Amino acid sequence: MGDLASTIADNLQRVYQRIAKAAEKAGRSASDVTLVGVTKYVGPREVAALVAAGCRDLGESRPQQLADRATDVSLLQTPVDVPVAGDIRWHLIGHLQRNKVARTLSVVRCIHSVDSRRLLDAIEVQATKQGVRPRLLLEVNCSGEAEKQGFTPEALLEIAPHLEGYEAVDVVGLMTMAARGGGEVTAARNFAALRELRDKHLPHLPELSMGMTGDFEVAIAEGATIVRVGSALWEGVPIGG
């Protein structure tokens, strides 16, 4: 476990260094960018090692897996030598069906993938029932790809005037993914489109969740405040443990 913990800790530090370098190049502070470590690739031992190395914001794509992970006490009773202190902040970064809202709200800190008004309404109802106040990001399909979830830019503008009417949730920002296989130029264009939408129409929203392992430096250059990184954290780690 010692070698595994060292590998993961080293990977985490390299990701932090990449974030710091990208932020500095963009004239920003690294402290302006939150790293969400995506854990869907690995097992509890690897997740525990990442938490022990200092990454407290963790992301899962599937609601059921997030709920299982969030209630797994072994992640806080870590088998590595470094004691874990403090809470894990769980982020749902994948699609959420309305029938999974109730359980998800009981364990999640932030949902990045609110992709319709019907889902937003369902979260509002359940948050009121549970007495919780989740942080929400509205997912926007800035690449225009048909297979992607999310509000179109036009649909986002339609819902924008109504966001203040939600009382049980905090809509704090927007999320997008770059076009698949489009390269850095296309990614930069997609990320810039999200930032420009926010700046022009929802300037009070502080968070922009955009960028993954292959393009998070580009995202930081375009204003990302949250990056969702998975595979870079697990280099040299057997997957499926």
Backbone torsions as a table, in degrees:
resi	resn	phi	psi	omega
1	MET	NA	-28.4	-178.9
2	GLY	-61.4	-44.2	178.7
3	ASP	-65.1	-40.3	178.1
4	LEU	-61.3	-46.8	179.8
5	ALA	-61.7	-40.8	180.0
6	SER	-65.8	-41.4	178.8
7	THR	-61.5	-46.0	-178.8
8	ILE	-67.5	-40.7	178.0
9	ALA	-62.7	-41.0	178.3
10	ASP	-65.2	-42.6	177.5
11	ASN	-59.7	-43.8	-180.0
12	LEU	-61.1	-43.8	179.6
13	GLN	-64.3	-37.0	177.5
14	ARG	-65.5	-38.0	177.2
15	VAL	-65.7	-44.0	176.9
16	TYR	-59.1	-39.8	178.6
17	GLN	-64.6	-40.4	177.6
18	ARG	-64.3	-40.1	177.1
19	ILE	-62.1	-46.0	-178.3
20	ALA	-62.6	-42.1	-179.6
21	LYS	-66.0	-43.1	179.4
22	ALA	-65.1	-40.5	179.4
23	ALA	-64.9	-44.2	179.6
24	GLU	-61.4	-42.2	179.4
25	LYS	-62.0	-32.1	-179.4
26	ALA	-88.3	2.8	-178.2
27	GLY	73.8	27.4	-178.7
28	ARG	-119.5	171.2	175.8
29	SER	-98.3	141.5	176.6
30	ALA	-59.8	-28.1	-179.8
31	SER	-68.6	-11.8	177.2
32	ASP	-80.5	-7.9	-173.6
33	VAL	-117.5	123.4	176.3
34	THR	-95.3	129.6	174.9
35	LEU	-91.1	123.7	170.2
36	VAL	-104.1	115.4	179.5
37	GLY	-82.3	119.2	-176.4
38	VAL	-86.0	121.3	-168.9
39	THR	-109.1	8.3	-174.3
40	LYS	-65.9	-17.6	-175.3
41	TYR	-82.1	-17.1	-164.3
42	VAL	-130.3	173.6	-179.2
43	GLY	-95.5	-178.3	-176.1
44	PRO	-59.4	-36.4	-178.7
45	ARG	-63.5	-41.6	179.9
46	GLU	-69.0	-40.3	177.9
47	VAL	-62.5	-43.6	179.4
48	ALA	-61.1	-38.8	178.7
49	ALA	-65.9	-38.3	178.3
50	LEU	-65.6	-42.1	177.6
51	VAL	-62.6	-44.1	-179.9
52	ALA	-62.9	-30.2	179.0
53	ALA	-76.3	-10.9	173.1
54	GLY	120.4	0.7	179.9
55	CYS	-91.1	111.4	-176.2
56	ARG	-101.4	-18.0	178.4
57	ASP	-96.1	113.6	-175.4
58	LEU	-121.1	143.1	-177.0
59	GLY	-123.7	140.6	174.5
60	GLU	-128.0	148.4	-179.1
61	SER	-88.7	-28.4	-175.2
62	ARG	-107.7	128.2	-177.9
63	PRO	-56.1	-41.3	-178.0
64	GLN	-65.0	-42.9	179.7
65	GLN	-67.0	-37.3	176.9
66	LEU	-61.7	-45.4	-179.3
67	ALA	-62.3	-41.1	178.4
68	ASP	-64.8	-44.0	-179.6
69	ARG	-65.1	-42.5	-174.4
70	ALA	-67.4	-21.7	179.0
71	THR	-104.4	10.1	179.9
72	ASP	-88.7	101.0	-176.0
73	VAL	-66.5	-17.5	-180.0
74	SER	-63.9	-22.0	178.8
75	LEU	-69.1	-23.7	175.8
76	LEU	-99.2	-14.0	172.5
77	GLN	-103.3	61.9	-168.1
78	THR	-64.3	140.1	178.5
79	PRO	-78.7	-5.7	178.6
80	VAL	-81.7	167.9	-173.2
81	ASP	-75.1	-21.6	-177.4
82	VAL	-84.4	123.8	-179.2
83	PRO	-68.7	145.6	178.4
84	VAL	-96.8	129.6	176.8
85	ALA	-127.4	148.6	177.0
86	GLY	88.2	169.8	-175.2
87	ASP	-86.8	152.5	167.5
88	ILE	-90.4	133.5	178.7
89	ARG	-104.5	109.3	-175.6
90	TRP	-89.4	135.2	178.7
91	HIS	-119.2	131.5	170.3
92	LEU	-92.1	118.8	-176.0
93	ILE	-110.5	-4.6	179.8
94	GLY	-107.7	-178.1	-175.1
95	HIS	-62.8	139.4	179.1
96	LEU	-119.4	120.8	173.1
97	GLN	-83.9	151.3	-175.5
98	ARG	-63.4	-29.6	179.6
99	ASN	-76.0	-4.3	176.6
100	LYS	-105.2	1.4	-174.2
101	VAL	-64.1	-45.3	-172.4
102	ALA	-59.0	-50.2	-178.4
103	ARG	-69.2	-37.7	-178.8
104	THR	-61.3	-42.5	-177.3
105	LEU	-64.1	-23.9	-178.3
106	SER	-73.4	-13.1	-174.3
107	VAL	-130.4	-14.2	-170.1
108	VAL	-95.1	149.2	173.7
109	ARG	-94.5	-40.7	-175.0
110	CYS	-143.9	135.2	174.1
111	ILE	-109.0	119.8	-176.0
112	HIS	-89.3	-8.6	-162.7
113	SER	-122.5	40.0	175.7
114	VAL	-76.1	107.7	-167.4
115	ASP	-114.6	7.7	178.1
116	SER	-158.8	159.5	177.4
117	ARG	-68.9	-33.9	178.7
118	ARG	-62.0	-40.3	177.8
119	LEU	-67.9	-42.1	178.0
120	LEU	-60.0	-41.9	177.7
121	ASP	-62.7	-42.3	-179.4
122	ALA	-64.5	-39.1	177.9
123	ILE	-65.9	-40.7	177.5
124	GLU	-58.7	-45.1	-179.3
125	VAL	-63.5	-47.8	-177.5
126	GLN	-69.6	-37.2	178.1
127	ALA	-62.7	-38.1	176.5
128	THR	-63.7	-44.2	-179.7
129	LYS	-63.4	-40.7	-174.7
130	GLN	-87.0	-11.5	-177.7
131	GLY	68.2	31.4	177.5
132	VAL	-112.9	164.3	-179.7
133	ARG	-133.8	85.0	-177.1
134	PRO	-74.4	153.0	171.2
135	ARG	-89.5	134.0	-175.3
136	LEU	-126.4	144.4	171.6
137	LEU	-119.8	136.6	177.9
138	LEU	-88.0	123.8	-179.9
139	GLU	-81.5	130.0	-178.3
140	VAL	-120.5	132.0	178.3
141	ASN	-87.7	86.1	-177.9
142	CYS	-81.6	-16.1	-179.6
143	SER	-86.0	-18.7	-179.4
144	GLY	76.4	10.3	-178.9
145	GLU	-75.5	134.1	-174.0
146	ALA	-65.7	-29.5	-176.9
147	GLU	-79.7	-8.7	-178.4
148	LYS	-87.9	144.8	173.4
149	GLN	-79.6	170.8	171.1
150	GLY	122.5	159.9	172.6
151	PHE	-65.7	141.4	163.7
152	THR	-71.5	158.8	175.9
153	PRO	-54.8	-35.9	-179.6
154	GLU	-67.9	-41.5	178.6
155	ALA	-66.3	-34.6	176.9
156	LEU	-61.5	-42.4	179.9
157	LEU	-65.2	-31.3	178.7
158	GLU	-69.0	-37.5	-177.0
159	ILE	-86.0	-20.5	-174.1
160	ALA	-51.4	-44.9	-178.2
161	PRO	-66.5	-15.7	-175.0
162	HIS	-96.9	-5.9	-173.4
163	LEU	-64.5	-31.6	-179.1
164	GLU	-68.7	-13.4	179.9
165	GLY	-80.3	-8.8	179.1
166	TYR	-86.8	125.4	-170.8
167	GLU	-106.8	-18.2	-173.8
168	ALA	-104.3	-1.2	-178.6
169	VAL	-130.6	159.3	173.1
170	ASP	-113.0	106.2	172.8
171	VAL	-81.8	111.2	-169.8
172	VAL	-112.4	-5.0	-178.7
173	GLY	175.4	-165.9	-176.6
174	LEU	-126.8	156.4	177.0
175	MET	-135.0	146.4	171.8
176	THR	-150.6	165.1	172.5
177	MET	-122.5	143.2	178.5
178	ALA	-71.7	159.4	177.2
179	ALA	-58.6	137.5	179.8
180	ARG	-65.1	125.5	175.7
181	GLY	71.4	14.9	-175.9
182	GLY	-85.0	-13.4	-179.0
183	GLY	83.4	175.2	-173.7
184	GLU	-65.8	-35.6	-178.7
185	VAL	-64.5	-45.5	178.6
186	THR	-66.0	-42.0	178.2
187	ALA	-58.6	-45.6	179.4
188	ALA	-59.9	-39.5	179.0
189	ARG	-65.9	-43.2	178.3
190	ASN	-63.3	-44.1	-179.0
191	PHE	-67.7	-39.7	178.4
192	ALA	-64.0	-36.0	179.1
193	ALA	-62.2	-40.2	178.5
194	LEU	-65.7	-45.9	-179.9
195	ARG	-60.5	-42.2	-178.7
196	GLU	-67.1	-37.2	174.7
197	LEU	-59.8	-47.5	179.6
198	ARG	-62.1	-49.2	-175.2
199	ASP	-62.1	-36.2	-175.2
200	LYS	-83.9	-38.1	-170.0
201	HIS	-114.4	-25.2	-178.0
202	LEU	-136.5	55.5	-172.4
203	PRO	-65.7	-13.9	-179.9
204	HIS	-81.7	-9.0	-179.8
205	LEU	-84.9	119.9	-172.2
206	PRO	-81.9	-23.8	-167.5
207	GLU	-103.2	137.6	170.8
208	LEU	-127.8	109.1	179.0
209	SER	-95.9	108.6	-179.4
210	MET	-161.0	142.4	179.8
211	GLY	106.7	130.3	176.1
212	MET	-124.6	-166.8	-173.3
213	THR	-51.6	-43.9	-173.4
214	GLY	-79.0	-13.5	-173.5
215	ASP	-145.1	17.3	-174.2
216	PHE	-71.1	-26.7	175.4
217	GLU	-65.4	-39.5	175.9
218	VAL	-62.1	-41.9	179.8
219	ALA	-62.8	-41.8	178.6
220	ILE	-62.2	-39.8	177.6
221	ALA	-61.4	-28.5	-178.6
222	GLU	-96.5	4.9	172.6
223	GLY	111.3	9.3	-179.9
224	ALA	-57.4	137.5	172.2
225	THR	-107.6	-13.9	176.3
226	ILE	-135.1	131.2	173.4
227	VAL	-121.0	143.6	-174.8
228	ARG	-112.4	102.7	-170.4
229	VAL	-117.7	127.7	178.4
230	GLY	-117.2	-75.8	-167.6
231	SER	-60.1	-30.6	178.5
232	ALA	-64.9	-24.1	178.9
233	LEU	-81.2	-15.8	-172.8
234	TRP	-114.8	16.3	176.6
235	GLU	-60.6	130.3	-179.3
236	GLY	80.4	4.7	-179.1
237	VAL	-107.2	126.9	176.8
238	PRO	-60.3	127.2	-177.5
239	ILE	-87.5	142.2	177.9
240	GLY	97.3	16.2	179.8
241	GLY	-79.3	NA	NA
